[in-house]
Amino acid sequence: MELIVVIGVGGMGTACARRLGSGHRLLLADCDAKQLQSAAGELSADGFDVRTQMMDVSDREAVAQLAEAARHLGPLRTLVLTAGVSPLMAGSARIYEVDLLGTALVLDAFVELARAGSVAVVIASMAGSFIPVSAELERALASLPAAQLLDAVAGLHRDEPQLAYCLAKRGTQLRVQAAALPWAARGARVVSVSPGLIATPMGRLEQSSPEVAAVLANCPLKRIGNTEDIAAAVQWLASPAAGYVTGTDLRIDGGSVAALLAG
């Protein structure tokens, strides 16, 4: 039985697990035990084959242990990484640890499990579109060994978590782009998805920010996104229908970035 790994089982993670998990084994991972068990219980009750593991994506050893567990549960079909923290949930240092370093650690660990047909989908954010990054820093974010990533951003936006979040998510997009080559060497693909404002607990929290509220007010499609908007796209990206898509980012934001750039 092929394996679907979903790291981060908030609204988007659980929606993706439900879309992808039928007929496969699911391995769910999260740092929140209550949230993890709730998602696993819900999916198990609906007939999915579910295993769980507690882990923090910023912990190299925990990520390695998850990859090792996955190795013994079946051939990897799809990896979905949704774990992240927002500027209203954490300070800059923690944002870099989870949203930037966590992406690098997971991609590095799971490329060893990739095989022909495997796909990794990493959730980034439209926030990555809103920060100017020098060519030198972009190269560092894309290609530095994971152990050096936090040094590359040390001191940047230390007291500005919103900007740190934008930089971390730009780093996520770049990390996925660079990972296309080692994943392709194993016959596998890797892509990122950059959601706009989505109706998850994190998204609702973010709406309290005047900046985010302004983005929503000017969204061309005049609505907040939902988890199914993201899960449907992830399902397509993970399917053979998207077999020529790798090393790139798909923005799913209702046109918000386009409106801001045009304006």
N, C-alpha and C positions, 0 to 999 in steps of 0.2 A: 504494500500500500504506500503510495506517495505521500510526502509530508508537506504540510503548509505550516510555516512558522509565522506567528504574529506577535510582534514585540510592542507592547503598549495596547491595553485593551479598553481604553476609553471609548467614546462613541464611534470614532472612525475605525479603530481596531476591531471592535466587535462586529461592526457592519461588514468589514472586509472578510473577517473569518466566516461569517454566515454566507457571503457570496461565493467564497472560494472553497469552503470546507466540505461540501457534499461529495461523498465518495472517496474522501481522503482522510488522513489522520491530521488532527490539529494539535500543534504545540503552542500554547499561549504563555507569554511571559510578561511580567509587570513587577514594579517595585511596591505596589499597593496590594497587600494580601487580600483585603476585603473586596476590592474591585476585581481582582483576579478570580477569586472564588465565585463571585457573583456572575461574571461573564461565563466562566466554565460551567457553572450549574445551569444557566439559561440555555447554553448551547447543547449540553449533554441531555437536558430534558427534551430537546427537540430532535434528538437522534444523532447528533454529531459525535464522532470519536475524538475525545478531548483529553489531552495531557497538559499539565501546568508546571511552571517553574518560576520561582521568585528570582528576580535579578534587577540590577541597576546597570543601565547601559554605559555609564561612565566608569564602571569597575571592570578593568581588563580581565581579571580572573573570573568574575561572574559571567562575562560574555563568552569566555572560553569554555566554561562549564555548560552554558546553554548550547553552544555549538557541538560539544561532545555528546550531550544528551540527544540532540537532533540527529547526530550521526547514527545512533543506535535505534532510531524510531522509523527509519525508512528513507528512501532517496528523496532529496530535496526537490520539490516542484516549485514552490513559491515562498519567498521571504518578504514579509511586509513589516517595515519599521515605522511605527507611528509615535513612539515615545518622544516626549518633548515637554519643555516648560516654557511658559510665556513670561513677558516682563512683569505681569501682575502676580506671578507665582513665585518668582525667584529673582535674586540679584544677578549682576552681570557674570560673576565668576561661575555660578551654578548653571546659568544659561550656556556658557561656553562648554562646560563639562558634559552636559546632557545633550544639547542640540548639535554641537560640533564634534567634540571628541567621541561621543556615543556613536555617531554615524560612522566615523572612521573605524572604530573598534569592531562594530558589527560587520561592516563590509569586509574588513580584513579577515575576521574569523570565519565568516560563512563562505568566502570564495573557495575555501578548501573543500566545501561540501557541494559546490556547484558542479553541474554536469550538463550534458546536452539537453536543452529545453528548460533548464532552471531559469527563474526570473526573480530579481530582487526589486522591490518597489519601496522607495524611501520617501516619507512625507517631509517636504520642506515647507515653504510658505511664500506667499506673494510678497512678504516683507523683504525677501532677498532682492527684490527689484528696486528697493527704495534707498539704497546706500551706495555712494560712490566708493569703489575699491581700486587701489592702485594695481597696475599690472604685476608688480613685484609681490604684493600681498596675495593677489589671486593665485599666483604660482605657488606660493607657500601653502595656502589653504588647500589647494588641489593635490599637492604632491609630497608635502613633508611627511615623514613617518609619524604615525599617530602619537608616539611618545613626545614629539616636539611641537604638536599643534598648540597646546595651551601656552607655550612660551611665545609662539608667534603672535598671539592676541593679548598677551599680558600687558596691562596698562591701557589697552584700547577701550574707551567708553566704560571705564571702571564704575562710574557712578551714573551711567546712562543705560539702564537695562533695555530700553526700547531700541536704542542703536546697537547694543550688543546682540540683541535678538535678530535684528536685520542682518548683521554681519555673520552671525552663526548660521543663519538660514542660507545666506549667499554661499558660505563655506560648504554647506550640505549639498547645494546644487553643483558646486565645483568638484566636490569629492566624488559624487556620482559620475560626473562627466569623466574624470580621470580613471574611475574604476571600470569603465567600459572595456578597456584593453585586457586587464587580467581576467575579467569575467568572460570575455569573448574567447580567450585562449582555452577556456574549458567548455565552449559551446553554449555559454549562458549570456543572459542580458541583464542590464541594470538600468533603472530609470528613476527619476524623482517626480513627484507631484507637488505642486505648490498651490494649496488651497487659499481661497480668500477667507472671508469671515464665515464660519460654519457653526451651526447650532449644536455645539457640544458644550459641556460644562466650562471648558477653557474658553470657547468662543463667546459664551454668554458673559463670562467674567470680563473679557476684553471689551465688550460693548460699553462698559462703564467709562472707558477712556474716551475723552473728547475727539482725539485723532481717529480712533477706530469708528466712532459714531459718525464722523464726517465721511469716512470711506463708505460706510453702509448707505448713508443718505444720498451719495452720488453714484451708487452702483447702477449701471445701465439696465440691468435686469430687475431692479427694484425689489430685491428680496435677499434675505440671508440664505446661504447655502445650507444643505443638510447632509447628513452622513451618507445617504444613498447617492448623492451627486458624486462623492469621492469614491465610494465603494464600486460604483458602476464603472468608473474610469479605471480603477485598479484592476477590476476583473478583465477589462479589455486589454490593458497593458500586459497582464500576465498570461494572456491567451495567445495561441498561434496566429490569430488575426493581426496581432501587433508584432509579428516576428521580425520585422525590419526596424524596430524602434529600440534603440539603446543609447546610453550615454547622453540623454537629453532630459529636459524638464517640461512637464505639462502643467500649465497654469490653469486652475479651475476656480475662477474668482468672480464670475458673473460680469466680467468686463471692467472690474474696478481699477486695475492697473492701467488699462487702456484709457479709461476716462481721466484718470489723474495725469497721465502723461500728455494726453491731448489738451487738457485744461491748462 
